[in-house]
């Protein structure tokens, strides 16, 4: 994979931002009628170079700058390994999580997760997920292990509602360096 293939230009960023407009008010964002400028910044790359996460900031004549996050995933047409298939399946599950209202149910229950604004599939080769930006940073004294436990609890709580990709347990094991963290 070549990360150059995933660079998002201003025109594409503006179109994505506009596709998110219908959900702005529900997400607590200021309604936008006209965009005068867009700035795009890559803020992260995805597993195995399968895409990037961008912050898209738009300004208009009568609005203050507003930002959203767009995760653009370019999936392989054919997965050559179990790992690539697992990553592809994970991105498909993430898209369904946002598209089918699971994130909104967690928000309604008081959980801090991004509000889904738009999910777009591109001919079976990729997906773009647009969401609100979360402010803040983790300061948990137990660091990544606390996060992995939280993530495992989240997956367990949603397992009855969603179909999880084959091998998801292997991924949790890989994330913490070969030590499996139990769900408490």
C-alpha positions in Angstrom: 0.0 0.0 0.0 1.2 3.5 -0.8 0.0 6.3 1.5 0.2 8.7 -1.5 -2.9 6.9 -2.9 -5.0 8.1 0.1 -4.3 11.8 0.1 -7.6 13.7 0.4 -7.8 16.9 -1.6 -9.8 20.0 -0.7 -12.5 19.3 -3.2 -13.2 15.8 -1.8 -13.0 17.2 1.8 -15.6 19.8 1.0 -17.9 17.3 -0.6 -17.6 15.0 2.5 -18.2 17.9 4.8 -21.4 18.9 2.9 -22.7 15.3 3.0 -22.5 15.6 6.8 -24.7 18.7 7.0 -28.0 16.9 7.6 -26.7 15.5 10.9 -24.9 18.6 12.2 -27.7 20.0 14.5 -28.4 16.5 15.9 -24.6 16.2 16.6 -24.5 19.5 18.4 -22.6 21.3 15.6 -23.5 24.7 14.2 -25.7 24.5 11.1 -23.8 25.4 7.9 -25.2 26.9 4.8 -22.1 27.8 2.7 -18.5 26.8 3.0 -15.9 29.4 2.0 -12.7 27.4 2.8 -11.7 23.9 3.8 -8.5 22.7 5.4 -7.5 19.0 5.4 -4.9 17.5 7.8 -4.0 13.8 8.0 -4.0 13.0 11.7 -3.3 9.2 11.6 -2.6 6.4 9.2 -4.5 3.1 9.5 -3.3 -0.5 10.0 -1.2 -1.9 7.2 -1.4 1.4 5.3 -5.1 0.8 4.4 -6.0 4.4 4.7 -5.9 7.5 6.8 -7.8 9.6 9.3 -8.2 13.3 8.5 -9.4 16.4 10.3 -11.5 18.5 8.0 -12.0 22.1 9.1 -14.4 24.3 7.2 -15.2 27.9 7.5 -18.0 30.0 6.1 -19.1 33.6 5.8 -21.3 33.4 8.9 -19.8 30.5 11.0 -16.8 29.9 13.1 -14.4 27.2 11.9 -15.8 23.7 12.5 -14.0 20.4 12.3 -15.1 16.8 11.7 -13.1 13.6 11.4 -13.1 11.5 8.3 -11.6 8.0 8.3 -11.0 6.9 4.7 -10.3 3.2 4.4 -9.1 1.6 1.1 -9.7 -2.1 1.4 -7.8 -4.7 -0.6 -9.7 -6.4 -3.4 -8.3 -9.7 -2.3 -6.9 -10.4 1.2 -3.6 -12.4 1.0 -3.5 -13.2 4.7 -5.7 -13.9 7.7 -4.4 -10.6 9.2 -5.5 -8.6 6.2 -8.9 -10.3 6.2 -9.2 -9.6 9.9 -8.4 -5.9 9.3 -10.9 -5.7 6.4 -13.6 -7.3 8.5 -12.8 -4.9 11.4 -13.3 -1.9 9.2 -16.6 -3.3 7.9 -17.8 -3.8 11.5 -16.7 -0.3 12.4 -18.7 1.1 9.5 -21.8 -0.9 10.5 -21.3 0.3 14.1 -21.7 3.9 13.0 -24.2 3.4 10.2 -26.6 1.2 12.1 -27.0 3.4 15.2 -24.8 1.6 17.7 -22.7 4.7 18.4 -25.9 6.8 19.0 -27.2 4.2 21.5 -23.9 4.4 23.4 -24.1 8.2 23.4 -27.7 8.0 24.7 -26.4 5.7 27.5 -23.9 8.4 28.5 -20.7 7.0 26.8 -18.2 9.3 25.1 -18.0 8.2 21.5 -17.9 10.2 18.3 -21.3 11.1 16.8 -21.7 9.5 13.3 -22.3 12.0 10.6 -22.0 10.1 7.3 -20.8 6.6 6.2 -20.0 6.1 2.5 -19.1 2.8 0.8 -17.2 2.9 -2.5 -17.9 -0.1 -4.8 -16.8 -2.7 -2.2 -13.2 -1.3 -2.3 -13.4 1.0 0.7 -15.4 3.0 3.2 -15.3 6.5 4.5 -16.7 7.2 8.0 -17.3 10.8 9.0 -17.8 11.6 12.7 -17.6 14.4 15.2 -14.2 15.1 16.8 -13.7 14.1 20.5 -11.8 16.5 22.6 -9.4 15.6 25.4 -6.8 12.9 26.0 -6.5 9.8 28.1 -5.0 10.2 31.5 -5.8 6.8 33.0 -3.0 5.7 35.4 -3.1 2.1 34.0 -2.6 3.4 30.4 -3.2 1.1 27.5 -4.2 -1.9 29.5 -7.1 0.0 31.0 -8.1 1.0 27.5 -7.9 -2.6 26.2 -10.1 -3.8 29.1 -12.6 -1.0 28.3 -12.6 -2.0 24.7 -13.1 -5.7 25.5 -16.1 -4.8 27.7 -17.5 -2.7 24.9 -17.2 -5.5 22.5 -18.7 -8.0 24.9 -21.6 -5.6 25.6 -22.3 -5.3 21.8 -21.6 -8.9 20.8 -25.2 -9.9 21.1 -26.2 -7.1 18.7 -23.3 -7.2 16.2 -21.5 -9.9 14.4 -17.8 -9.6 15.2 -15.1 -10.6 12.7 -13.4 -14.0 12.9 -10.3 -13.7 15.0 -11.2 -10.6 16.9 -9.8 -12.2 20.1 -6.4 -12.7 18.4 -6.3 -8.9 17.7 -6.8 -8.0 21.4 -4.0 -10.5 22.2 -1.7 -8.8 19.7 -2.5 -5.3 21.0 -1.1 -6.0 24.4 2.0 -7.8 23.3 0.9 -11.4 23.6 -0.7 -11.1 27.0 -4.4 -11.7 27.0 -6.3 -9.3 29.3 -9.4 -10.8 30.8 -12.7 -9.0 30.9 -13.5 -8.0 34.5 
